[in-house]
Amino acid sequence: MREPILKAVANPPKILWGPFLPVLLNFGLQFPFMFIFIGTFNMNPLIFIMLIVLGHIAIVLVGAKEPHIGNMIQAFGMANKTSTNLYPTKGNKFAP
């Protein structure tokens, strides 16, 4: 195998030292809430910026321990489906 393939598998993509997917989720959820609360309640944006930074620091710490957390989130989303059983049995059966 070539080195770039191994490097891509061993080092998942990062944004500002954090795993790609959790950082995007953090920014994608907190920025709209920040603008909604600033526009609706005329709140100070420094509160939200500090929350965004603290959330990012937490994501970076989790990403340092488990760098593939983004892939784990994607796999959980794909595998978290319940199956319908053909016969009434206890629990989920993936094969009839």
C-alpha positions in Angstrom: 0.0 0.0 0.0 1.0 3.5 -0.6 1.9 5.9 2.2 -0.9 8.5 1.6 -3.5 5.8 2.1 -2.0 4.7 5.4 -1.6 8.3 6.5 -5.3 9.1 5.7 -6.5 6.0 7.7 -4.1 6.6 10.6 -4.7 10.4 10.8 -8.4 11.3 10.3 -9.2 14.8 9.2 -9.1 17.6 11.8 -10.3 21.2 12.1 -8.5 23.3 14.6 -7.0 20.2 16.3 -10.4 18.5 16.7 -12.1 15.7 14.9 -13.8 16.8 11.7 -17.5 15.8 12.3 -17.8 16.7 16.0 -16.3 20.2 15.4 -18.7 20.8 12.5 -21.6 19.7 14.7 -20.4 22.0 17.4 -20.1 25.1 15.2 -23.2 24.2 13.1 -25.4 24.1 16.2 -23.9 26.8 18.4 -23.6 29.6 15.8 -27.3 29.6 14.8 -28.3 29.6 18.5 -25.9 32.4 19.1 -27.4 34.6 16.4 -31.0 33.6 17.4 -30.4 34.6 21.0 -28.6 37.8 20.1 -31.4 38.9 17.7 -34.2 37.8 20.0 -33.0 38.7 23.5 -30.2 41.2 22.7 -27.7 39.0 24.6 -24.0 39.6 24.8 -22.2 37.4 22.2 -19.2 36.9 24.5 -21.2 34.4 26.5 -21.8 32.3 23.4 -18.2 32.7 22.1 -16.9 31.3 25.4 -19.4 28.4 25.2 -18.2 27.7 21.7 -14.5 27.7 22.8 -15.3 25.5 25.8 -17.2 23.1 23.7 -14.3 23.0 21.2 -11.8 22.4 23.9 -13.9 19.4 25.2 -14.0 18.0 21.6 -10.3 18.4 21.2 -9.7 16.5 24.5 -12.1 13.7 23.4 -10.5 13.7 20.0 -7.0 13.3 21.6 -8.2 10.2 23.4 -10.2 8.7 20.5 -9.2 10.3 17.1 -11.7 8.3 15.1 -14.8 9.6 17.0 -16.2 11.1 13.8 -16.2 7.7 12.2 -17.7 6.1 15.3 -20.6 8.7 15.2 -21.2 7.9 11.5 -21.1 4.1 12.1 -23.6 4.5 15.0 -26.0 6.4 12.8 -25.9 3.7 10.1 -26.1 0.8 12.5 -28.8 2.2 14.9 -31.7 0.8 12.9 -34.2 -1.7 14.2 -35.2 -4.7 12.1 -38.7 -6.1 11.7 -38.9 -9.7 12.6 -40.8 -12.1 10.4 -41.9 -14.2 13.3 -42.9 -13.1 16.8 -39.7 -13.6 18.8 -38.0 -11.9 21.7 -35.4 -9.3 20.6 -34.3 -8.2 17.1 -33.2 -10.8 14.6 -31.2 -9.6 11.6 -31.8 -12.8 9.6 -35.3 -14.5 9.2 
